[in-house]
Every structure is written in C-alpha cells, then in structure tokens.
Amino acid sequence: SDGSIRLHQMTSEYPLMQWNDSTKGQPIIALQWALTRPAVFFALDASSNVYIWDLLENDLLPVAKQTIPSEKVVTMALLGEPEKANGLLGIVLAKESGRIDIQYVKKKWALP
C-alpha cells in the first residue's frame, strides 16, 4: 500500500532485496514477472504508471516508467510464450471503462 516492493526467497521470511517508496508512495495494484526474461518484472501503481524493473541492468531503480494517459488502469497481466525465444512479450492493461489495451514490450526487456 505504500509503494514498497520486497523480493523474497521461499526459504526465508526476510527479503533478499527491498525497494522502499518505489512508486513515490502510490499503492501497487499489480506486479508480475516477465514470462520470457527472468530478471524483469513489471509493477502497476494506483496512478496508472507501469514500472519496468530489469535487475540485470539496475537493481536499485526501475529502468523505465510509462504513464498510461486518459483513463485509469485497474489491473495488468503479461502475455508471452516462455518456451519460444522470439522475444514477444506483451502487457494487457484493463481500464476502468472495461476497455483492454495490449502493448508490446521492447525486445531488450523481453528476450531471454
């Protein structure tokens, strides 16, 4: 609820890493690992900002932030085929009106 993210190992109650205030205090409403690249995850905050984290590129801050204009995004999901090395990775954004947008991610954050 405060925008902090914690990365846990299943065998410990303590996080391996923790990023406080990663969304400048906005609650995180969705978070998902990339299906095609294990070091990348995406976070959606309550202000319709999507943050891309690539832990191989930068483990302190997100590598990109995209604000979704015009309408509130209520949730997101990722799509892709992890068994294929074609690097196609998409983000499905569900908006408050019921409209769904699909955006494809740059290959540098999608390729294994």
Phi and psi restraints in degrees (range 20) as a CNS / XPLOR table:
assign (resid 1 and name C) (resid 2 and name N)
       (resid 2 and name CA) (resid 2 and name C) 1.0 -107.0 20.0 2
assign (resid 2 and name N) (resid 2 and name CA)
       (resid 2 and name C) (resid 3 and name N) 1.0 5.6 20.0 2
assign (resid 2 and name C) (resid 3 and name N)
       (resid 3 and name CA) (resid 3 and name C) 1.0 88.3 20.0 2
assign (resid 3 and name N) (resid 3 and name CA)
       (resid 3 and name C) (resid 4 and name N) 1.0 5.0 20.0 2
assign (resid 3 and name C) (resid 4 and name N)
       (resid 4 and name CA) (resid 4 and name C) 1.0 -87.3 20.0 2
assign (resid 4 and name N) (resid 4 and name CA)
       (resid 4 and name C) (resid 5 and name N) 1.0 148.8 20.0 2
assign (resid 4 and name C) (resid 5 and name N)
       (resid 5 and name CA) (resid 5 and name C) 1.0 -125.1 20.0 2
assign (resid 5 and name N) (resid 5 and name CA)
       (resid 5 and name C) (resid 6 and name N) 1.0 137.6 20.0 2
assign (resid 5 and name C) (resid 6 and name N)
       (resid 6 and name CA) (resid 6 and name C) 1.0 -126.1 20.0 2
assign (resid 6 and name N) (resid 6 and name CA)
       (resid 6 and name C) (resid 7 and name N) 1.0 136.3 20.0 2
assign (resid 6 and name C) (resid 7 and name N)
       (resid 7 and name CA) (resid 7 and name C) 1.0 -105.8 20.0 2
assign (resid 7 and name N) (resid 7 and name CA)
       (resid 7 and name C) (resid 8 and name N) 1.0 118.4 20.0 2
assign (resid 7 and name C) (resid 8 and name N)
       (resid 8 and name CA) (resid 8 and name C) 1.0 -112.3 20.0 2
assign (resid 8 and name N) (resid 8 and name CA)
       (resid 8 and name C) (resid 9 and name N) 1.0 151.6 20.0 2
assign (resid 8 and name C) (resid 9 and name N)
       (resid 9 and name CA) (resid 9 and name C) 1.0 -97.8 20.0 2
assign (resid 9 and name N) (resid 9 and name CA)
       (resid 9 and name C) (resid 10 and name N) 1.0 142.2 20.0 2
assign (resid 9 and name C) (resid 10 and name N)
       (resid 10 and name CA) (resid 10 and name C) 1.0 -61.2 20.0 2
assign (resid 10 and name N) (resid 10 and name CA)
       (resid 10 and name C) (resid 11 and name N) 1.0 -22.4 20.0 2
assign (resid 10 and name C) (resid 11 and name N)
       (resid 11 and name CA) (resid 11 and name C) 1.0 -93.6 20.0 2
assign (resid 11 and name N) (resid 11 and name CA)
       (resid 11 and name C) (resid 12 and name N) 1.0 4.5 20.0 2
assign (resid 11 and name C) (resid 12 and name N)
       (resid 12 and name CA) (resid 12 and name C) 1.0 -139.1 20.0 2
assign (resid 12 and name N) (resid 12 and name CA)
       (resid 12 and name C) (resid 13 and name N) 1.0 144.5 20.0 2
assign (resid 12 and name C) (resid 13 and name N)
       (resid 13 and name CA) (resid 13 and name C) 1.0 -82.1 20.0 2
assign (resid 13 and name N) (resid 13 and name CA)
       (resid 13 and name C) (resid 14 and name N) 1.0 -13.6 20.0 2
assign (resid 13 and name C) (resid 14 and name N)
       (resid 14 and name CA) (resid 14 and name C) 1.0 -94.9 20.0 2
assign (resid 14 and name N) (resid 14 and name CA)
       (resid 14 and name C) (resid 15 and name N) 1.0 139.9 20.0 2
assign (resid 14 and name C) (resid 15 and name N)
       (resid 15 and name CA) (resid 15 and name C) 1.0 -71.0 20.0 2
assign (resid 15 and name N) (resid 15 and name CA)
       (resid 15 and name C) (resid 16 and name N) 1.0 147.2 20.0 2
assign (resid 15 and name C) (resid 16 and name N)
       (resid 16 and name CA) (resid 16 and name C) 1.0 -71.3 20.0 2
assign (resid 16 and name N) (resid 16 and name CA)
       (resid 16 and name C) (resid 17 and name N) 1.0 -39.0 20.0 2
assign (resid 16 and name C) (resid 17 and name N)
       (resid 17 and name CA) (resid 17 and name C) 1.0 -142.9 20.0 2
assign (resid 17 and name N) (resid 17 and name CA)
       (resid 17 and name C) (resid 18 and name N) 1.0 154.5 20.0 2
assign (resid 17 and name C) (resid 18 and name N)
       (resid 18 and name CA) (resid 18 and name C) 1.0 -145.1 20.0 2
assign (resid 18 and name N) (resid 18 and name CA)
       (resid 18 and name C) (resid 19 and name N) 1.0 133.2 20.0 2
assign (resid 18 and name C) (resid 19 and name N)
       (resid 19 and name CA) (resid 19 and name C) 1.0 -117.4 20.0 2
assign (resid 19 and name N) (resid 19 and name CA)
       (resid 19 and name C) (resid 20 and name N) 1.0 107.2 20.0 2
assign (resid 19 and name C) (resid 20 and name N)
       (resid 20 and name CA) (resid 20 and name C) 1.0 -83.9 20.0 2
assign (resid 20 and name N) (resid 20 and name CA)
       (resid 20 and name C) (resid 21 and name N) 1.0 145.6 20.0 2
assign (resid 20 and name C) (resid 21 and name N)
       (resid 21 and name CA) (resid 21 and name C) 1.0 53.8 20.0 2
assign (resid 21 and name N) (resid 21 and name CA)
       (resid 21 and name C) (resid 22 and name N) 1.0 38.6 20.0 2
assign (resid 21 and name C) (resid 22 and name N)
       (resid 22 and name CA) (resid 22 and name C) 1.0 -68.0 20.0 2
assign (resid 22 and name N) (resid 22 and name CA)
       (resid 22 and name C) (resid 23 and name N) 1.0 -17.5 20.0 2
assign (resid 22 and name C) (resid 23 and name N)
       (resid 23 and name CA) (resid 23 and name C) 1.0 -120.7 20.0 2
assign (resid 23 and name N) (resid 23 and name CA)
       (resid 23 and name C) (resid 24 and name N) 1.0 24.3 20.0 2
assign (resid 23 and name C) (resid 24 and name N)
       (resid 24 and name CA) (resid 24 and name C) 1.0 55.6 20.0 2
assign (resid 24 and name N) (resid 24 and name CA)
       (resid 24 and name C) (resid 25 and name N) 1.0 40.0 20.0 2
assign (resid 24 and name C) (resid 25 and name N)
       (resid 25 and name CA) (resid 25 and name C) 1.0 89.5 20.0 2
assign (resid 25 and name N) (resid 25 and name CA)
       (resid 25 and name C) (resid 26 and name N) 1.0 -6.3 20.0 2
assign (resid 25 and name C) (resid 26 and name N)
       (resid 26 and name CA) (resid 26 and name C) 1.0 -74.7 20.0 2
assign (resid 26 and name N) (resid 26 and name CA)
       (resid 26 and name C) (resid 27 and name N) 1.0 136.8 20.0 2
assign (resid 26 and name C) (resid 27 and name N)
       (resid 27 and name CA) (resid 27 and name C) 1.0 -61.5 20.0 2
assign (resid 27 and name N) (resid 27 and name CA)
       (resid 27 and name C) (resid 28 and name N) 1.0 143.4 20.0 2
assign (resid 27 and name C) (resid 28 and name N)
       (resid 28 and name CA) (resid 28 and name C) 1.0 -89.8 20.0 2
assign (resid 28 and name N) (resid 28 and name CA)
       (resid 28 and name C) (resid 29 and name N) 1.0 126.3 20.0 2
assign (resid 28 and name C) (resid 29 and name N)
       (resid 29 and name CA) (resid 29 and name C) 1.0 -105.8 20.0 2
assign (resid 29 and name N) (resid 29 and name CA)
       (resid 29 and name C) (resid 30 and name N) 1.0 -14.2 20.0 2
assign (resid 29 and name C) (resid 30 and name N)
       (resid 30 and name CA) (resid 30 and name C) 1.0 -155.8 20.0 2
assign (resid 30 and name N) (resid 30 and name CA)
       (resid 30 and name C) (resid 31 and name N) 1.0 143.8 20.0 2
assign (resid 30 and name C) (resid 31 and name N)
       (resid 31 and name CA) (resid 31 and name C) 1.0 -148.6 20.0 2
assign (resid 31 and name N) (resid 31 and name CA)
       (resid 31 and name C) (resid 32 and name N) 1.0 133.7 20.0 2
assign (resid 31 and name C) (resid 32 and name N)
       (resid 32 and name CA) (resid 32 and name C) 1.0 -151.9 20.0 2
assign (resid 32 and name N) (resid 32 and name CA)
       (resid 32 and name C) (resid 33 and name N) 1.0 140.3 20.0 2
assign (resid 32 and name C) (resid 33 and name N)
       (resid 33 and name CA) (resid 33 and name C) 1.0 -72.1 20.0 2
assign (resid 33 and name N) (resid 33 and name CA)
       (resid 33 and name C) (resid 34 and name N) 1.0 147.7 20.0 2
assign (resid 33 and name C) (resid 34 and name N)
       (resid 34 and name CA) (resid 34 and name C) 1.0 -64.4 20.0 2
assign (resid 34 and name N) (resid 34 and name CA)
       (resid 34 and name C) (resid 35 and name N) 1.0 141.7 20.0 2
assign (resid 34 and name C) (resid 35 and name N)
       (resid 35 and name CA) (resid 35 and name C) 1.0 -78.4 20.0 2
assign (resid 35 and name N) (resid 35 and name CA)
       (resid 35 and name C) (resid 36 and name N) 1.0 -22.8 20.0 2
assign (resid 35 and name C) (resid 36 and name N)
       (resid 36 and name CA) (resid 36 and name C) 1.0 -110.2 20.0 2
assign (resid 36 and name N) (resid 36 and name CA)
       (resid 36 and name C) (resid 37 and name N) 1.0 -11.4 20.0 2
assign (resid 36 and name C) (resid 37 and name N)
       (resid 37 and name CA) (resid 37 and name C) 1.0 -140.3 20.0 2
assign (resid 37 and name N) (resid 37 and name CA)
       (resid 37 and name C) (resid 38 and name N) 1.0 106.8 20.0 2
assign (resid 37 and name C) (resid 38 and name N)
       (resid 38 and name CA) (resid 38 and name C) 1.0 -61.7 20.0 2
assign (resid 38 and name N) (resid 38 and name CA)
       (resid 38 and name C) (resid 39 and name N) 1.0 -22.4 20.0 2
assign (resid 38 and name C) (resid 39 and name N)
       (resid 39 and name CA) (resid 39 and name C) 1.0 -90.4 20.0 2
assign (resid 39 and name N) (resid 39 and name CA)
       (resid 39 and name C) (resid 40 and name N) 1.0 2.8 20.0 2
assign (resid 39 and name C) (resid 40 and name N)
       (resid 40 and name CA) (resid 40 and name C) 1.0 -113.6 20.0 2
assign (resid 40 and name N) (resid 40 and name CA)
       (resid 40 and name C) (resid 41 and name N) 1.0 135.3 20.0 2
assign (resid 40 and name C) (resid 41 and name N)
       (resid 41 and name CA) (resid 41 and name C) 1.0 -138.8 20.0 2
assign (resid 41 and name N) (resid 41 and name CA)
       (resid 41 and name C) (resid 42 and name N) 1.0 161.0 20.0 2
assign (resid 41 and name C) (resid 42 and name N)
       (resid 42 and name CA) (resid 42 and name C) 1.0 -122.7 20.0 2
assign (resid 42 and name N) (resid 42 and name CA)
       (resid 42 and name C) (resid 43 and name N) 1.0 140.4 20.0 2
assign (resid 42 and name C) (resid 43 and name N)
       (resid 43 and name CA) (resid 43 and name C) 1.0 -128.0 20.0 2
assign (resid 43 and name N) (resid 43 and name CA)
       (resid 43 and name C) (resid 44 and name N) 1.0 139.0 20.0 2
assign (resid 43 and name C) (resid 44 and name N)
       (resid 44 and name CA) (resid 44 and name C) 1.0 -114.8 20.0 2
assign (resid 44 and name N) (resid 44 and name CA)
       (resid 44 and name C) (resid 45 and name N) 1.0 128.3 20.0 2
assign (resid 44 and name C) (resid 45 and name N)
       (resid 45 and name CA) (resid 45 and name C) 1.0 -102.4 20.0 2
assign (resid 45 and name N) (resid 45 and name CA)
       (resid 45 and name C) (resid 46 and name N) 1.0 173.0 20.0 2
assign (resid 45 and name C) (resid 46 and name N)
       (resid 46 and name CA) (resid 46 and name C) 1.0 -67.9 20.0 2
assign (resid 46 and name N) (resid 46 and name CA)
       (resid 46 and name C) (resid 47 and name N) 1.0 -12.1 20.0 2
assign (resid 46 and name C) (resid 47 and name N)
       (resid 47 and name CA) (resid 47 and name C) 1.0 -98.4 20.0 2
assign (resid 47 and name N) (resid 47 and name CA)
       (resid 47 and name C) (resid 48 and name N) 1.0 17.0 20.0 2
assign (resid 47 and name C) (resid 48 and name N)
       (resid 48 and name CA) (resid 48 and name C) 1.0 65.2 20.0 2
assign (resid 48 and name N) (resid 48 and name CA)
       (resid 48 and name C) (resid 49 and name N) 1.0 35.9 20.0 2
assign (resid 48 and name C) (resid 49 and name N)
       (resid 49 and name CA) (resid 49 and name C) 1.0 -103.1 20.0 2
assign (resid 49 and name N) (resid 49 and name CA)
       (resid 49 and name C) (resid 50 and name N) 1.0 132.9 20.0 2
assign (resid 49 and name C) (resid 50 and name N)
       (resid 50 and name CA) (resid 50 and name C) 1.0 -105.2 20.0 2
assign (resid 50 and name N) (resid 50 and name CA)
       (resid 50 and name C) (resid 51 and name N) 1.0 125.6 20.0 2
assign (resid 50 and name C) (resid 51 and name N)
       (resid 51 and name CA) (resid 51 and name C) 1.0 -108.0 20.0 2
assign (resid 51 and name N) (resid 51 and name CA)
       (resid 51 and name C) (resid 52 and name N) 1.0 134.6 20.0 2
assign (resid 51 and name C) (resid 52 and name N)
       (resid 52 and name CA) (resid 52 and name C) 1.0 -109.8 20.0 2
assign (resid 52 and name N) (resid 52 and name CA)
       (resid 52 and name C) (resid 53 and name N) 1.0 124.4 20.0 2
assign (resid 52 and name C) (resid 53 and name N)
       (resid 53 and name CA) (resid 53 and name C) 1.0 -111.4 20.0 2
assign (resid 53 and name N) (resid 53 and name CA)
       (resid 53 and name C) (resid 54 and name N) 1.0 125.4 20.0 2
assign (resid 53 and name C) (resid 54 and name N)
       (resid 54 and name CA) (resid 54 and name C) 1.0 -120.1 20.0 2
assign (resid 54 and name N) (resid 54 and name CA)
       (resid 54 and name C) (resid 55 and name N) 1.0 101.7 20.0 2
assign (resid 54 and name C) (resid 55 and name N)
       (resid 55 and name CA) (resid 55 and name C) 1.0 -67.3 20.0 2
assign (resid 55 and name N) (resid 55 and name CA)
       (resid 55 and name C) (resid 56 and name N) 1.0 -18.8 20.0 2
assign (resid 55 and name C) (resid 56 and name N)
       (resid 56 and name CA) (resid 56 and name C) 1.0 -79.6 20.0 2
assign (resid 56 and name N) (resid 56 and name CA)
       (resid 56 and name C) (resid 57 and name N) 1.0 -26.4 20.0 2
assign (resid 56 and name C) (resid 57 and name N)
       (resid 57 and name CA) (resid 57 and name C) 1.0 -89.3 20.0 2
assign (resid 57 and name N) (resid 57 and name CA)
       (resid 57 and name C) (resid 58 and name N) 1.0 -43.1 20.0 2
assign (resid 57 and name C) (resid 58 and name N)
       (resid 58 and name CA) (resid 58 and name C) 1.0 -156.6 20.0 2
assign (resid 58 and name N) (resid 58 and name CA)
       (resid 58 and name C) (resid 59 and name N) 1.0 118.3 20.0 2
assign (resid 58 and name C) (resid 59 and name N)
       (resid 59 and name CA) (resid 59 and name C) 1.0 -99.3 20.0 2
assign (resid 59 and name N) (resid 59 and name CA)
       (resid 59 and name C) (resid 60 and name N) 1.0 10.2 20.0 2
assign (resid 59 and name C) (resid 60 and name N)
       (resid 60 and name CA) (resid 60 and name C) 1.0 -105.1 20.0 2
assign (resid 60 and name N) (resid 60 and name CA)
       (resid 60 and name C) (resid 61 and name N) 1.0 -34.0 20.0 2
assign (resid 60 and name C) (resid 61 and name N)
       (resid 61 and name CA) (resid 61 and name C) 1.0 -139.9 20.0 2
assign (resid 61 and name N) (resid 61 and name CA)
       (resid 61 and name C) (resid 62 and name N) 1.0 159.7 20.0 2
assign (resid 61 and name C) (resid 62 and name N)
       (resid 62 and name CA) (resid 62 and name C) 1.0 -64.1 20.0 2
assign (resid 62 and name N) (resid 62 and name CA)
       (resid 62 and name C) (resid 63 and name N) 1.0 149.0 20.0 2
assign (resid 62 and name C) (resid 63 and name N)
       (resid 63 and name CA) (resid 63 and name C) 1.0 -86.0 20.0 2
assign (resid 63 and name N) (resid 63 and name CA)
       (resid 63 and name C) (resid 64 and name N) 1.0 -16.0 20.0 2
assign (resid 63 and name C) (resid 64 and name N)
       (resid 64 and name CA) (resid 64 and name C) 1.0 -156.9 20.0 2
assign (resid 64 and name N) (resid 64 and name CA)
       (resid 64 and name C) (resid 65 and name N) 1.0 153.7 20.0 2
assign (resid 64 and name C) (resid 65 and name N)
       (resid 65 and name CA) (resid 65 and name C) 1.0 -139.0 20.0 2
assign (resid 65 and name N) (resid 65 and name CA)
       (resid 65 and name C) (resid 66 and name N) 1.0 131.9 20.0 2
assign (resid 65 and name C) (resid 66 and name N)
       (resid 66 and name CA) (resid 66 and name C) 1.0 -127.0 20.0 2
assign (resid 66 and name N) (resid 66 and name CA)
       (resid 66 and name C) (resid 67 and name N) 1.0 120.8 20.0 2
assign (resid 66 and name C) (resid 67 and name N)
       (resid 67 and name CA) (resid 67 and name C) 1.0 -88.0 20.0 2
assign (resid 67 and name N) (resid 67 and name CA)
       (resid 67 and name C) (resid 68 and name N) 1.0 131.2 20.0 2
assign (resid 67 and name C) (resid 68 and name N)
       (resid 68 and name CA) (resid 68 and name C) 1.0 -92.8 20.0 2
assign (resid 68 and name N) (resid 68 and name CA)
       (resid 68 and name C) (resid 69 and name N) 1.0 109.2 20.0 2
assign (resid 68 and name C) (resid 69 and name N)
       (resid 69 and name CA) (resid 69 and name C) 1.0 -79.4 20.0 2
assign (resid 69 and name N) (resid 69 and name CA)
       (resid 69 and name C) (resid 70 and name N) 1.0 167.5 20.0 2
assign (resid 69 and name C) (resid 70 and name N)
       (resid 70 and name CA) (resid 70 and name C) 1.0 78.6 20.0 2
assign (resid 70 and name N) (resid 70 and name CA)
       (resid 70 and name C) (resid 71 and name N) 1.0 -33.5 20.0 2
assign (resid 70 and name C) (resid 71 and name N)
       (resid 71 and name CA) (resid 71 and name C) 1.0 -151.7 20.0 2
assign (resid 71 and name N) (resid 71 and name CA)
       (resid 71 and name C) (resid 72 and name N) 1.0 143.6 20.0 2
assign (resid 71 and name C) (resid 72 and name N)
       (resid 72 and name CA) (resid 72 and name C) 1.0 -67.1 20.0 2
assign (resid 72 and name N) (resid 72 and name CA)
       (resid 72 and name C) (resid 73 and name N) 1.0 133.5 20.0 2
assign (resid 72 and name C) (resid 73 and name N)
       (resid 73 and name CA) (resid 73 and name C) 1.0 -93.7 20.0 2
assign (resid 73 and name N) (resid 73 and name CA)
       (resid 73 and name C) (resid 74 and name N) 1.0 127.2 20.0 2
assign (resid 73 and name C) (resid 74 and name N)
       (resid 74 and name CA) (resid 74 and name C) 1.0 -98.0 20.0 2
assign (resid 74 and name N) (resid 74 and name CA)
       (resid 74 and name C) (resid 75 and name N) 1.0 -23.4 20.0 2
assign (resid 74 and name C) (resid 75 and name N)
       (resid 75 and name CA) (resid 75 and name C) 1.0 -163.6 20.0 2
assign (resid 75 and name N) (resid 75 and name CA)
       (resid 75 and name C) (resid 76 and name N) 1.0 169.2 20.0 2
assign (resid 75 and name C) (resid 76 and name N)
       (resid 76 and name CA) (resid 76 and name C) 1.0 -142.9 20.0 2
assign (resid 76 and name N) (resid 76 and name CA)
       (resid 76 and name C) (resid 77 and name N) 1.0 159.3 20.0 2
assign (resid 76 and name C) (resid 77 and name N)
       (resid 77 and name CA) (resid 77 and name C) 1.0 -146.1 20.0 2
assign (resid 77 and name N) (resid 77 and name CA)
       (resid 77 and name C) (resid 78 and name N) 1.0 156.5 20.0 2
assign (resid 77 and name C) (resid 78 and name N)
       (resid 78 and name CA) (resid 78 and name C) 1.0 -107.6 20.0 2
assign (resid 78 and name N) (resid 78 and name CA)
       (resid 78 and name C) (resid 79 and name N) 1.0 147.7 20.0 2
assign (resid 78 and name C) (resid 79 and name N)
       (resid 79 and name CA) (resid 79 and name C) 1.0 -131.3 20.0 2
assign (resid 79 and name N) (resid 79 and name CA)
       (resid 79 and name C) (resid 80 and name N) 1.0 148.1 20.0 2
assign (resid 79 and name C) (resid 80 and name N)
       (resid 80 and name CA) (resid 80 and name C) 1.0 168.6 20.0 2
assign (resid 80 and name N) (resid 80 and name CA)
       (resid 80 and name C) (resid 81 and name N) 1.0 172.8 20.0 2
assign (resid 80 and name C) (resid 81 and name N)
       (resid 81 and name CA) (resid 81 and name C) 1.0 -120.4 20.0 2
assign (resid 81 and name N) (resid 81 and name CA)
       (resid 81 and name C) (resid 82 and name N) 1.0 97.8 20.0 2
assign (resid 81 and name C) (resid 82 and name N)
       (resid 82 and name CA) (resid 82 and name C) 1.0 -61.5 20.0 2
assign (resid 82 and name N) (resid 82 and name CA)
       (resid 82 and name C) (resid 83 and name N) 1.0 -25.4 20.0 2
assign (resid 82 and name C) (resid 83 and name N)
       (resid 83 and name CA) (resid 83 and name C) 1.0 -77.7 20.0 2
assign (resid 83 and name N) (resid 83 and name CA)
       (resid 83 and name C) (resid 84 and name N) 1.0 -10.8 20.0 2
assign (resid 83 and name C) (resid 84 and name N)
       (resid 84 and name CA) (resid 84 and name C) 1.0 -106.9 20.0 2
assign (resid 84 and name N) (resid 84 and name CA)
       (resid 84 and name C) (resid 85 and name N) 1.0 138.7 20.0 2
assign (resid 84 and name C) (resid 85 and name N)
       (resid 85 and name CA) (resid 85 and name C) 1.0 -94.7 20.0 2
assign (resid 85 and name N) (resid 85 and name CA)
       (resid 85 and name C) (resid 86 and name N) 1.0 28.3 20.0 2
assign (resid 85 and name C) (resid 86 and name N)
       (resid 86 and name CA) (resid 86 and name C) 1.0 -81.6 20.0 2
assign (resid 86 and name N) (resid 86 and name CA)
       (resid 86 and name C) (resid 87 and name N) 1.0 -10.5 20.0 2
assign (resid 86 and name C) (resid 87 and name N)
       (resid 87 and name CA) (resid 87 and name C) 1.0 77.0 20.0 2
assign (resid 87 and name N) (resid 87 and name CA)
       (resid 87 and name C) (resid 88 and name N) 1.0 17.5 20.0 2
assign (resid 87 and name C) (resid 88 and name N)
       (resid 88 and name CA) (resid 88 and name C) 1.0 -86.2 20.0 2
assign (resid 88 and name N) (resid 88 and name CA)
       (resid 88 and name C) (resid 89 and name N) 1.0 121.5 20.0 2
assign (resid 88 and name C) (resid 89 and name N)
       (resid 89 and name CA) (resid 89 and name C) 1.0 -141.1 20.0 2
assign (resid 89 and name N) (resid 89 and name CA)
       (resid 89 and name C) (resid 90 and name N) 1.0 127.8 20.0 2
assign (resid 89 and name C) (resid 90 and name N)
       (resid 90 and name CA) (resid 90 and name C) 1.0 -123.0 20.0 2
assign (resid 90 and name N) (resid 90 and name CA)
       (resid 90 and name C) (resid 91 and name N) 1.0 155.7 20.0 2
assign (resid 90 and name C) (resid 91 and name N)
       (resid 91 and name CA) (resid 91 and name C) 1.0 -113.8 20.0 2
assign (resid 91 and name N) (resid 91 and name CA)
       (resid 91 and name C) (resid 92 and name N) 1.0 125.9 20.0 2
assign (resid 91 and name C) (resid 92 and name N)
       (resid 92 and name CA) (resid 92 and name C) 1.0 -98.5 20.0 2
assign (resid 92 and name N) (resid 92 and name CA)
       (resid 92 and name C) (resid 93 and name N) 1.0 122.8 20.0 2
assign (resid 92 and name C) (resid 93 and name N)
       (resid 93 and name CA) (resid 93 and name C) 1.0 -113.6 20.0 2
assign (resid 93 and name N) (resid 93 and name CA)
       (resid 93 and name C) (resid 94 and name N) 1.0 120.5 20.0 2
assign (resid 93 and name C) (resid 94 and name N)
       (resid 94 and name CA) (resid 94 and name C) 1.0 -97.6 20.0 2
assign (resid 94 and name N) (resid 94 and name CA)
       (resid 94 and name C) (resid 95 and name N) 1.0 123.9 20.0 2
assign (resid 94 and name C) (resid 95 and name N)
       (resid 95 and name CA) (resid 95 and name C) 1.0 -99.0 20.0 2
assign (resid 95 and name N) (resid 95 and name CA)
       (resid 95 and name C) (resid 96 and name N) 1.0 162.2 20.0 2
assign (resid 95 and name C) (resid 96 and name N)
       (resid 96 and name CA) (resid 96 and name C) 1.0 -57.3 20.0 2
assign (resid 96 and name N) (resid 96 and name CA)
       (resid 96 and name C) (resid 97 and name N) 1.0 -31.4 20.0 2
assign (resid 96 and name C) (resid 97 and name N)
       (resid 97 and name CA) (resid 97 and name C) 1.0 -75.9 20.0 2
assign (resid 97 and name N) (resid 97 and name CA)
       (resid 97 and name C) (resid 98 and name N) 1.0 -10.3 20.0 2
assign (resid 97 and name C) (resid 98 and name N)
       (resid 98 and name CA) (resid 98 and name C) 1.0 100.6 20.0 2
assign (resid 98 and name N) (resid 98 and name CA)
       (resid 98 and name C) (resid 99 and name N) 1.0 -7.9 20.0 2
assign (resid 98 and name C) (resid 99 and name N)
       (resid 99 and name CA) (resid 99 and name C) 1.0 -71.6 20.0 2
assign (resid 99 and name N) (resid 99 and name CA)
       (resid 99 and name C) (resid 100 and name N) 1.0 143.9 20.0 2
assign (resid 99 and name C) (resid 100 and name N)
       (resid 100 and name CA) (resid 100 and name C) 1.0 -121.1 20.0 2
assign (resid 100 and name N) (resid 100 and name CA)
       (resid 100 and name C) (resid 101 and name N) 1.0 130.7 20.0 2
assign (resid 100 and name C) (resid 101 and name N)
       (resid 101 and name CA) (resid 101 and name C) 1.0 -115.0 20.0 2
assign (resid 101 and name N) (resid 101 and name CA)
       (resid 101 and name C) (resid 102 and name N) 1.0 143.8 20.0 2
assign (resid 101 and name C) (resid 102 and name N)
       (resid 102 and name CA) (resid 102 and name C) 1.0 -119.8 20.0 2
assign (resid 102 and name N) (resid 102 and name CA)
       (resid 102 and name C) (resid 103 and name N) 1.0 125.6 20.0 2
assign (resid 102 and name C) (resid 103 and name N)
       (resid 103 and name CA) (resid 103 and name C) 1.0 -123.7 20.0 2
assign (resid 103 and name N) (resid 103 and name CA)
       (resid 103 and name C) (resid 104 and name N) 1.0 139.1 20.0 2
assign (resid 103 and name C) (resid 104 and name N)
       (resid 104 and name CA) (resid 104 and name C) 1.0 -93.0 20.0 2
assign (resid 104 and name N) (resid 104 and name CA)
       (resid 104 and name C) (resid 105 and name N) 1.0 146.3 20.0 2
assign (resid 104 and name C) (resid 105 and name N)
       (resid 105 and name CA) (resid 105 and name C) 1.0 -91.6 20.0 2
assign (resid 105 and name N) (resid 105 and name CA)
       (resid 105 and name C) (resid 106 and name N) 1.0 146.4 20.0 2
assign (resid 105 and name C) (resid 106 and name N)
       (resid 106 and name CA) (resid 106 and name C) 1.0 -56.4 20.0 2
assign (resid 106 and name N) (resid 106 and name CA)
       (resid 106 and name C) (resid 107 and name N) 1.0 145.5 20.0 2
assign (resid 106 and name C) (resid 107 and name N)
       (resid 107 and name CA) (resid 107 and name C) 1.0 -58.2 20.0 2
assign (resid 107 and name N) (resid 107 and name CA)
       (resid 107 and name C) (resid 108 and name N) 1.0 -31.9 20.0 2
assign (resid 107 and name C) (resid 108 and name N)
       (resid 108 and name CA) (resid 108 and name C) 1.0 -64.8 20.0 2
assign (resid 108 and name N) (resid 108 and name CA)
       (resid 108 and name C) (resid 109 and name N) 1.0 -21.2 20.0 2
assign (resid 108 and name C) (resid 109 and name N)
       (resid 109 and name CA) (resid 109 and name C) 1.0 -103.7 20.0 2
assign (resid 109 and name N) (resid 109 and name CA)
       (resid 109 and name C) (resid 110 and name N) 1.0 1.5 20.0 2
assign (resid 109 and name C) (resid 110 and name N)
       (resid 110 and name CA) (resid 110 and name C) 1.0 -115.3 20.0 2
assign (resid 110 and name N) (resid 110 and name CA)
       (resid 110 and name C) (resid 111 and name N) 1.0 -31.5 20.0 2
assign (resid 110 and name C) (resid 111 and name N)
       (resid 111 and name CA) (resid 111 and name C) 1.0 -69.1 20.0 2
assign (resid 111 and name N) (resid 111 and name CA)
       (resid 111 and name C) (resid 112 and name N) 1.0 138.7 20.0 2
